[in-house]
């Protein structure tokens, strides 16, 4: 206990005594007074018991969560499927016949366990069979794999047979006479291949060969030959390679030798010169070729594969312009060689090609279903493939299409996932809808408030719908695809034992963002010994990558965030502006601005929680941690918002967007490289560091160049800043397993709780 001396003694009393006199006279009096004062209610934090409880609950939670579907598979093209669940009696496999609305055990578990024990000398029980997947051969034969063998069981008498599982051989390619990969013409008379960078054709009857191009070289070569369906023409991509950037690795501690190993990896970074490709059209019979005019696809980020129409009238490909602000679907007429763009998307910020692109061609390309954010939300459009005009907008509204599950060209129906249609619920929760290509309002096929995931039969006549919330156990039903009607109730998750064990449920929380009107959603995790009458320090788990949204929406029995909370924290996760799955305007906040990371929204969200809950202690400063893009974000919290975030753990961060992979960083930061790259750079801004920082990096990280972290280290040393660093030998894009996780926990316990963690050199870390 601590309290100010002035609360016990009058001013000047202590200063009138010498040091030794104070020690001899005041200490006994203080001890007497302390014994007379009532003890303040306290809960130990960051102790060995807290670590042990966190790991024990995380370990035990797996066995306290029952009756949820796992491993579901439809059986061929039938109306039957099997699934696995963990019941209180053990693991159970069930078989469902959708057409008959009937569910039965998939087999006699006890008889199979007994048969397997006879064959292997084991002691398996009906509820603990040693496999998680099954298969069926006909009505009576069950198959599974165990101990390196493939087993079959005749379910009439439960006799077993087994064979060794063969090693998977590498996939063989069709090759030409000298090992070239060959592409056979649709009429099977000829095959095309690349030799010495040029295109050749071989007659499959007599083996004669004809060279069709003569301009190939190591610096400009033909690739990817594609035949027209009528076998009259070929098209290749003539490629001029860009800069081949190599990232170098030194594995300091390899398992198989004493000396370090050196390796390299091709790894394009923002601003690098990229490959440029042009289609070349060949008339095989005439032996002629024509390089296609490239005026509509210059300065490429990428060209897609070339795809011929079924009637051989033209071939199509997609062009993504460098900078991701123009995207075109192009076609080249086989007879005239004319190139035209029949779909074009432009944006002053970015086109989310890597996450929201969708195209489906109907009637050999005479109509096209296309996804676009042109009206401010991700929606579907129907194009006339002949004129290139939009025939109609298929979906519309202040909500996004999240994904297209199926397009039926016969019934002209589209099945898709969307979120945000109901303004009264969390806008990230997905439901499944059906809409006509030719018009009409979407029909909801799922029911129940939650985030829905579906698994469909091969004929698309049935689907299994599973939904949950972070604070609501999963529920699963079988539905009819035509109208979403429930055919059979399957499972209702049972979390009774989790709650009895004292594991608290997360709490969703919503607050207004920086504009004062937009809802920002997050989740709060409390420890199992939570006491609302005391204050709790706060840690934010951050990942602000613009390619998705990241706050969990489905039920998890116990995760990393809950385990961290058990040490004496409240842990939160938030999706701020700049992340995906909302409006285009919400998403565009990240444009040339990854350093923003939604922090203005996150900080307002924290303050809103603190205003509602007195126990939510942000006055001491908030801790923050993240990995990869989250590693960039977590350090950015200290650099750009040091008045709010005070302790950070950053692992494998892409700290300077010029150092990281090209496809991700140019998608959001644009091209060419501009001053906004430096503005968001943790390296350039390292001198701003305040608070406590712990950097973690794997020396063999092939996702994010490890030099990204070490350049931060260099800048911090140059700025004479204090920080902690952990370099993990042999580790890739990871925090380093249990060791790295324990070190992250220790850092927050030490610097946010102000408690020294257990001495792990004396006491082994608890079991996980």
ZIUR-V550218 format. One record per backbone hydrogen bond with DSSP energy under -1.0 kcal/mol. CO is the residue of the C=O (numbers start at 0). NH is the residue of the N-H. Records with the same first field share a line. If there is no record, write none. Layout:
BEGIN
CO: NH, NH
END
This chain:
BEGIN
3: 6
4: 7, 8
9: 12
13: 16
17: 21
18: 22
19: 23
20: 24
21: 25
25: 29
26: 30
27: 31
28: 32
29: 33
30: 34
31: 35
32: 36
46: 50
47: 51
48: 52
49: 53
50: 54
51: 55
52: 56
53: 57
54: 58
55: 59
56: 60
59: 62
60: 63
65: 493
69: 83
72: 81
74: 77
78: 97
79: 74
80: 95
81: 72
82: 93
83: 69
84: 91
85: 66
89: 86
91: 84
92: 105
93: 82
94: 103
95: 80
96: 101
101: 96
103: 94
106: 108
107: 111
108: 112
109: 113
110: 114
111: 115
112: 116
113: 117
114: 118
115: 119
116: 120
124: 127
126: 90
134: 142
139: 154
140: 136
141: 152
142: 134
143: 150
145: 148
147: 164
148: 145
149: 162
150: 143
151: 160
152: 141
153: 157
158: 153
160: 151
162: 149
173: 181
175: 178
179: 175
182: 191
184: 187
188: 203
189: 184
190: 201
191: 182
192: 199
194: 197
196: 221
197: 194
198: 211, 212
199: 192
200: 209
201: 190
202: 206
207: 202
209: 200
216: 219
219: 216
220: 238
222: 236
225: 234
227: 230
231: 283
232: 227
233: 281
234: 225
235: 279
236: 222
237: 277
238: 220
239: 275
242: 244
244: 266
246: 264
248: 262
250: 260
260: 250
262: 248
264: 246
267: 661
268: 271
272: 242
275: 239
277: 237
278: 291
279: 235
280: 289
281: 233
282: 286, 287
287: 282
289: 280
293: 296
298: 321
301: 319
306: 315
308: 311
312: 333
313: 308
314: 331
315: 306
316: 329
317: 303
318: 327
319: 300, 301
320: 323
323: 350
324: 346
325: 320
326: 344
327: 318
328: 341, 342
329: 316
330: 339
331: 314
332: 336
337: 332
339: 330
342: 328
344: 326
350: 352
351: 354, 355
357: 370
359: 368
361: 365, 366
362: 365
365: 384
366: 361
367: 382
368: 359
369: 380
371: 378
372: 375
375: 583
377: 400
378: 371
379: 393, 394
380: 369
381: 390, 391
382: 367
383: 387
388: 383
391: 381
396: 398
399: 418
402: 416
405: 414
407: 411, 412
411: 436
412: 407
413: 434
414: 404, 405
415: 432
416: 401, 402
417: 430
421: 424
425: 428
429: 451
430: 417
431: 444, 445
432: 415
433: 442
434: 413
435: 438
442: 433
452: 465
454: 463
456: 459
460: 480
461: 456
462: 478
463: 454
464: 476
465: 452
466: 474
467: 450
468: 471
471: 468
473: 492
474: 466
475: 489, 490
476: 464
477: 486, 487
478: 462
479: 483
484: 479
487: 477
490: 475
493: 65
494: 498
495: 499
496: 500
497: 502
498: 501
506: 523
508: 521
510: 519
512: 515
517: 512
519: 510
520: 574
521: 508
522: 572
523: 506
524: 570
526: 529
530: 533
535: 616
536: 569
537: 622
538: 571
539: 624
544: 547
547: 579
558: 562
559: 563
560: 564
561: 565
563: 566
564: 567, 568
566: 45
569: 538
570: 524
571: 540
572: 522
575: 578
582: 586
583: 587
585: 577
586: 589
587: 590
589: 592
592: 595
595: 598
597: 601
598: 602
599: 603
600: 604
601: 605
602: 606
603: 607
604: 608
605: 609
606: 610
607: 611
608: 612
612: 615
614: 535, 616
617: 620
621: 645
622: 539
623: 648
624: 541
625: 650
626: 629
627: 631, 653
628: 632
629: 633
630: 634
631: 635
632: 636
634: 638
635: 639
636: 640
640: 643, 644
643: 621
645: 691
646: 623
647: 693
648: 625
649: 695
650: 627
652: 654
654: 681
655: 658
660: 664
661: 665
664: 668
665: 669
667: 591
673: 676
674: 678
675: 679
677: 680
680: 684
682: 685
684: 687
685: 688
691: 647
692: 723
693: 649
694: 725
695: 651
696: 727
697: 700
704: 707
705: 709
706: 710
708: 712
709: 713
710: 714
711: 715
712: 716
713: 717
714: 718
715: 720
716: 719
723: 694
725: 696
727: 698, 730
730: 699
731: 733
735: 739
736: 740
737: 741
738: 742
739: 743
740: 744
741: 745
742: 746
743: 747
744: 748
745: 749
746: 750
747: 751, 752
748: 754
757: 759
758: 761, 762
END
